[in-house]
Amino acid sequence: MQYSQKVLDHFMKPHNVGKIESPDAQATEGSPACGDQVSIYLKVNPEELTIEDIKFQSYGCASNIATASIITDMAKGRTLDKAKKITWKEAADALDGLPPVKMHCSVLAVDTLRSAIKDYEIKHHLAEEAAFNKDAIVEELKKVIYPKVGEDIVTLKMVKYVGFENGVATIDVEIPKFDEHRDNVVEEIKEHLEKFKEIKEVKITM
């Protein structure tokens, strides 16, 4: 697998590694059982709402470590509003690109940063917990990457139907049976959706 020099640099000597004692906010996304996990810790200036310090801990591959490293560099010193607008594509570009099968690592890093910012905003009454509905499921599916091309399954129009009723999320995805990435996408969908307490069961049809 071909990595850029920037990916290798951030993997070999990652920035902002560690844990902030008594952080103002923190978040963990992913799962070691699924291969990748990232935790991010924030210290926030309460007057300017800027990220004064940021640290991360990760479990996973070179891309996982590199994307967590670059995302903390990008977020440090920014206001919360600007930091949560960083996209996974911007993070990947800052590393001079990632192999398509590793784009999900960039999504995970950005997702964790946004979750940490949300944690701060809710704690300080700057935001409220959003009501969970079908739209929340669609937004989460935008974080599921089709490994062959490194793009999300919603943008690629692979998601044909999303339903949510009585705690059951029903997802209709169009992926041919012979596609080598089919099982991987199914597992990614389940991993992303099963973290929501409102979802009791995930049904995927193809």
Helices and strands as residue ranges (DSSP letters): H 5-12, E 25-31, G 32-34, E 36-45, E 50-59, H 62-75, H 80-83, H 88-94, G 100-102, H 103-123, H 134-141, E 145-146, E 151-152, E 159-165, E 168-173, H 182-193, E 201-205
